[in-house]
Amino acid sequence: MRLDQDLLDGVVARMLAPPDFFDRIWARAPFHAPGAARACVGLYDGDDFLEDIARARPGPHLVVGAPEGARAYSYHDTAAGLRAAVEAGGVAPLRISDVWHQPDAPERFAWMRALFGSLFCAVSMIYLNPERSENVDLFYAGPGSHLGVHYDTSHTFTIQLSGRRKWVVAETVRLDETLAAERAPDFSPDAAAIFSGPTREIVLMPGDALYVPAYCVHGVTGVPGFPGSVSIGLGIRAFNEIDVVARLLEIVENTRYAAYPPVATCPAGLGAAHRDAKAALVRRVRALLRELDLAVTGIVEAGLHLPDTLGPIAEGAAEPEPAGALRHPETAAS
């Protein structure tokens, strides 16, 4: 089967199928779409992951587990070591959105980029930059793996590419409770989260999709009796006004820093000159904030513009190879 842009757009449409998706589900509750991504089945497996992680990132490579609730981390230099850690109950993540814009990114990421771009256009209002808008991971997980109960700060559409994974998800997002817990003095991001309301259990089969909103508490485990699984989490970062202002400051710093001369600085012992210098600094900061205030309107009101790398698959592009087809002999042997 040829994986063209129409098929990818169809995957997105099925993941957002309910007519009231944005009124009832978006940012509020999980949504399970069985078979929504059946077009992606067979395109990627654990051996592909092992080859691509070696190409995309230098080692050592991270494996995460939560055998006793809190997360534990190990690092591995070889594909054989990584595979063994996964088979022993770990999960190996690969943040592909950190590398897929690069010209030497693995070829197998091309359809994943196009799928994410289509999804982003279907659900998002503005695009800030890769670091502030994209959070896309591949996960290679063993049958006995457990990531612990947690939540993410991205709206994540997970597609099961191979194997099976069991999810337990909160039926609704309890945002006020979650943010209040983050503000507590003893908060630790590595500590297990807590389900404080009804939950739902879902077993993802190959081709299934699951939307989990940002800040929705969930836990993911392997399914005994099945080999390791591979899934992709298409994460769209939740953002607030601080993210927008920070992005605007990044743009100013990267493009116009030389237009702002250094401020005059005078020590307190110079009396009036010291006070005048501080007053001048306050005026300059306020002037910059007024510039940012005008820029906010521009960035929000402008149309949605994504990097070219997230554009549709070009007509006549090469058909994606089946899982494992691009593998080098030395990687397969490891």
C-alpha positions as CSV (number, residue, x, y, z in Angstrom):
1,M,0.0,0.0,0.0
2,R,1.3,3.4,-1.0
3,L,1.3,5.9,1.9
4,D,0.4,9.2,0.3
5,Q,-0.8,12.4,1.9
6,D,-4.4,11.5,1.5
7,L,-3.9,8.4,3.6
8,L,-2.2,10.5,6.3
9,D,-4.9,13.1,6.3
10,G,-7.4,10.2,6.7
11,V,-5.6,9.0,9.8
12,V,-5.9,12.5,11.2
13,A,-9.6,12.7,10.3
14,R,-10.3,9.4,12.1
15,M,-8.4,10.5,15.2
16,L,-10.6,13.6,15.4
17,A,-13.8,11.8,14.2
18,P,-16.4,12.9,16.7
19,P,-18.3,16.0,15.4
20,D,-18.0,17.5,18.9
21,F,-14.3,16.6,19.4
22,F,-13.3,20.2,20.2
23,D,-16.4,20.9,22.4
24,R,-16.3,17.7,24.4
25,I,-12.9,16.0,24.1
26,W,-10.1,18.4,23.3
27,A,-8.1,19.3,26.5
28,R,-10.9,17.6,28.5
29,A,-10.9,13.8,28.1
30,P,-9.1,11.0,26.3
31,F,-10.4,9.5,23.1
32,H,-9.7,6.0,21.8
33,A,-9.9,5.6,18.0
34,P,-9.5,1.8,17.2
35,G,-8.0,1.2,13.7
36,A,-7.7,5.0,13.0
37,A,-4.0,4.5,11.9
38,R,-4.2,1.2,10.2
39,A,-2.4,2.7,7.2
40,C,0.7,3.0,9.4
41,V,0.8,-0.7,10.5
42,G,3.9,-2.5,9.3
43,L,5.9,0.7,8.6
44,Y,8.1,0.6,11.7
45,D,9.3,-1.9,14.3
46,G,11.8,-2.4,17.1
47,D,14.7,-3.1,14.8
48,D,14.0,0.1,12.8
49,F,14.0,1.9,16.1
50,L,17.4,0.5,17.1
51,E,18.9,1.5,13.8
52,D,17.4,5.0,13.8
53,I,18.3,5.8,17.4
54,A,22.0,5.0,16.5
55,R,21.8,7.3,13.5
56,A,19.9,10.1,15.1
57,R,21.7,10.4,18.5
58,P,25.1,9.5,19.8
59,G,25.0,7.2,22.8
60,P,24.6,6.4,25.5
61,H,20.9,5.8,25.1
62,L,18.3,6.2,27.8
63,V,15.9,3.5,29.0
64,V,13.2,4.4,31.5
65,G,11.3,2.1,33.9
66,A,9.3,2.4,37.1
67,P,9.6,-0.9,38.8
68,E,8.6,0.5,42.2
69,G,6.5,3.5,41.2
70,A,9.2,6.2,40.9
71,R,11.0,6.4,37.6
72,A,14.5,4.8,37.3
73,Y,16.9,5.5,34.4
74,S,19.7,3.5,32.8
75,Y,22.0,4.3,29.8
76,H,23.3,1.9,27.2
77,D,26.0,2.3,24.5
78,T,25.0,-0.5,22.1
79,A,21.9,-1.7,20.3
80,A,22.3,-5.1,22.0
81,G,22.4,-3.4,25.5
82,L,19.4,-1.2,24.7
83,R,17.4,-4.2,23.4
84,A,18.2,-6.2,26.5
85,A,17.2,-3.4,28.8
86,V,13.9,-3.1,27.0
87,E,13.2,-6.8,27.1
88,A,13.9,-6.7,30.8
89,G,11.1,-4.2,31.3
90,G,12.3,-0.8,30.2
91,V,11.1,1.7,27.7
92,A,13.5,3.4,25.3
93,P,12.3,6.9,24.1
94,L,13.6,8.8,21.1
95,R,12.6,12.4,20.8
96,I,12.4,12.5,17.0
97,S,11.1,16.1,16.9
98,D,14.6,17.2,18.1
99,V,16.3,15.7,15.0
100,W,13.7,15.3,12.2
101,H,14.2,18.9,10.8
102,Q,17.9,18.1,10.1
103,P,18.8,17.2,6.5
104,D,20.4,13.9,7.6
105,A,17.4,12.8,9.6
106,P,16.5,9.1,9.1
107,E,14.4,8.6,5.9
108,R,11.7,6.7,7.9
109,F,10.8,9.9,9.7
110,A,9.5,11.5,6.5
111,W,5.9,10.2,6.8
112,M,5.9,10.8,10.5
113,R,6.7,14.5,9.9
114,A,4.0,14.8,7.3
115,L,1.5,13.1,9.6
116,F,2.4,15.5,12.5
117,G,2.1,18.5,10.2
118,S,-1.3,17.5,9.1
119,L,-2.4,16.9,12.7
120,F,-0.9,20.2,13.9
121,C,-2.9,22.1,11.2
122,A,-6.1,20.3,12.2
123,V,-5.9,21.1,15.9
124,S,-3.6,24.1,16.6
125,M,-4.0,27.9,16.6
126,I,-0.4,29.1,16.3
127,Y,3.1,27.5,15.8
128,L,5.9,29.0,17.9
129,N,9.0,26.9,17.0
130,P,10.0,23.2,17.3
131,E,11.1,23.5,20.9
132,R,7.9,25.2,22.0
133,S,5.4,23.4,19.7
134,E,6.6,19.9,19.0
135,N,7.0,17.0,21.4
136,V,7.1,13.9,19.2
137,D,8.6,10.6,20.6
138,L,9.1,7.1,19.4
139,F,8.8,4.5,22.2
140,Y,10.3,1.0,22.1
141,A,8.9,-0.9,25.0
142,G,9.2,-4.4,26.5
143,P,6.3,-6.6,27.4
144,G,6.9,-6.1,31.1
145,S,7.5,-2.4,30.9
146,H,6.0,0.3,33.2
147,L,6.5,4.0,33.0
148,G,4.6,4.8,36.2
149,V,1.5,6.9,36.6
150,H,2.2,10.4,35.3
151,Y,1.0,13.2,33.0
152,D,2.5,15.1,30.1
153,T,2.4,18.8,29.3
154,S,1.5,18.0,25.6
155,H,-1.7,17.0,23.9
156,T,-0.5,13.6,22.7
157,F,-2.0,11.4,20.0
158,T,-0.4,8.0,20.4
159,I,-0.4,5.5,17.4
160,Q,0.5,1.9,18.1
161,L,2.8,0.8,15.3
162,S,3.5,-2.7,16.5
163,G,2.9,-4.9,19.6
164,R,0.4,-4.0,22.3
165,R,0.3,-1.6,25.2
166,K,-2.1,-1.2,28.1
167,W,-3.2,2.2,29.1
168,V,-5.0,3.3,32.2
169,V,-6.2,6.9,31.8
170,A,-8.2,9.3,33.9
171,E,-11.6,9.9,32.4
172,T,-11.2,13.6,32.6
173,V,-8.5,16.2,33.1
174,R,-8.4,17.7,36.6
175,L,-6.3,20.7,35.6
176,D,-6.7,22.8,38.8
177,E,-5.7,19.9,41.0
178,T,-2.7,19.0,38.9
179,L,-1.4,22.6,38.7
180,A,-2.0,23.0,42.5
181,A,0.1,19.9,43.1
182,E,3.0,21.3,40.9
183,R,3.0,24.5,43.1
184,A,3.5,22.5,46.3
185,P,7.0,22.9,47.9
186,D,7.6,19.2,47.9
187,F,6.6,18.6,44.3
188,S,8.9,16.2,42.4
189,P,8.5,15.6,38.6
190,D,9.8,12.1,39.0
191,A,7.3,11.1,41.7
192,A,4.3,9.0,40.6
193,A,1.1,11.0,39.9
194,I,-2.2,9.9,41.6
195,F,-5.5,9.1,40.0
196,S,-8.0,11.2,41.9
197,G,-11.1,10.2,39.9
198,P,-12.6,7.5,37.6
199,T,-10.3,5.8,35.2
200,R,-10.6,3.8,32.0
201,E,-8.4,0.9,30.7
202,I,-7.5,0.6,27.0
203,V,-5.3,-1.9,25.2
204,L,-3.9,-0.4,22.1
205,M,-3.5,-2.8,19.2
206,P,-1.5,-2.1,16.0
207,G,-3.2,0.7,14.1
208,D,-5.1,2.0,17.1
209,A,-4.8,5.7,18.1
210,L,-5.3,7.3,21.5
211,Y,-5.6,11.0,22.3
212,V,-4.5,11.9,25.8
213,P,-4.9,15.6,26.7
214,A,-2.1,17.6,28.4
215,Y,-2.2,17.2,32.2
216,C,-4.3,14.0,31.9
217,V,-3.0,11.4,34.4
218,H,-2.3,8.1,32.9
219,G,-0.1,4.9,33.2
220,V,1.2,2.7,30.4
221,T,2.4,-0.9,30.8
222,G,3.3,-3.8,28.5
223,V,1.0,-6.7,27.7
224,P,2.4,-10.1,29.0
225,G,2.7,-12.7,26.3
226,F,3.4,-10.2,23.5
227,P,6.8,-9.1,22.1
228,G,8.0,-5.6,22.6
229,S,6.0,-2.7,21.1
230,V,6.7,0.4,19.1
231,S,4.5,3.4,19.3
232,I,4.7,7.1,18.3
233,G,3.5,9.9,20.5
234,L,2.5,12.9,18.4
235,G,2.8,15.5,21.1
236,I,1.6,19.1,20.6
237,R,2.9,21.2,23.4
238,A,0.4,23.1,25.5
239,F,1.4,26.7,25.9
240,N,0.5,29.8,27.8
241,E,1.3,33.5,27.5
242,I,4.7,33.1,29.0
243,D,5.7,30.8,26.1
244,V,4.5,33.3,23.6
245,V,6.4,36.2,25.2
246,A,9.5,34.0,25.5
247,R,9.3,33.2,21.8
248,L,9.0,36.8,20.9
249,L,12.1,37.6,23.0
250,E,14.0,34.9,21.3
251,I,13.1,36.4,17.9
252,V,14.3,39.8,19.0
253,E,17.5,38.5,20.5
254,N,18.3,36.4,17.4
255,T,17.5,39.1,14.8
256,R,17.8,42.5,16.4
257,Y,20.1,42.3,19.4
258,A,22.6,44.7,17.9
259,A,19.9,47.4,17.5
260,Y,19.8,47.7,21.3
261,P,23.0,49.4,22.7
262,P,24.3,48.3,26.1
263,V,22.7,50.2,29.0
264,A,24.7,52.7,30.9
265,T,25.6,51.4,34.4
266,C,26.7,53.5,37.3
267,P,27.4,52.4,40.9
268,A,25.4,53.7,43.8
269,G,28.2,55.9,45.0
270,L,27.7,58.2,42.0
271,G,24.4,59.4,43.4
272,A,22.3,61.2,40.8
273,A,24.1,59.5,37.9
274,H,23.2,56.1,39.5
275,R,19.5,57.1,39.8
276,D,19.4,58.5,36.2
277,A,20.9,55.3,34.9
278,K,18.3,53.2,36.6
279,A,15.5,55.4,35.4
280,A,16.9,55.1,31.8
281,L,16.9,51.3,32.1
282,V,13.3,51.2,33.2
283,R,12.3,53.4,30.2
284,R,14.1,51.1,27.8
285,V,12.6,48.0,29.2
286,R,9.1,49.6,29.0
287,A,9.8,50.6,25.4
288,L,10.7,47.0,24.6
289,L,7.6,45.7,26.3
290,R,5.5,48.1,24.1
291,E,7.2,46.6,21.0
292,L,6.4,43.1,22.2
293,D,2.8,44.2,22.9
294,L,2.5,45.1,19.2
295,A,4.3,42.0,18.1
296,V,1.8,39.8,20.0
297,T,-1.0,40.8,17.8
298,G,1.1,40.0,14.7
299,I,2.1,36.5,15.8
300,V,-1.4,35.6,17.0
301,E,-3.4,37.0,14.1
302,A,-1.1,35.7,11.4
303,G,-2.1,32.5,9.7
304,L,-0.6,29.1,10.9
305,H,2.8,28.7,9.3
306,L,4.8,25.4,9.8
307,P,8.3,24.7,8.8
308,D,8.7,23.2,5.3
309,T,9.9,20.0,6.9
310,L,6.4,19.4,8.3
311,G,4.7,19.9,4.9
312,P,2.8,17.2,3.0
313,I,4.4,14.3,1.3
314,A,5.4,15.4,-2.2
315,E,3.6,13.7,-5.1
316,G,5.8,11.1,-6.6
317,A,7.8,10.7,-3.3
318,A,9.3,7.3,-2.7
319,E,7.0,4.8,-1.1
320,P,7.9,4.1,2.6
321,E,9.7,0.8,3.0
322,P,8.2,-2.0,5.1
323,A,9.5,-2.2,8.7
324,G,13.1,-3.4,8.7
325,A,13.7,-2.9,5.0
326,L,16.4,-0.2,5.4
327,R,18.3,-2.0,8.1
328,H,22.0,-2.5,7.8
329,P,23.3,-6.0,8.3
330,E,25.5,-5.0,11.3
331,T,22.5,-3.4,13.1
332,A,20.3,-6.4,12.5
333,A,23.0,-8.7,13.9
334,S,23.4,-6.7,17.1
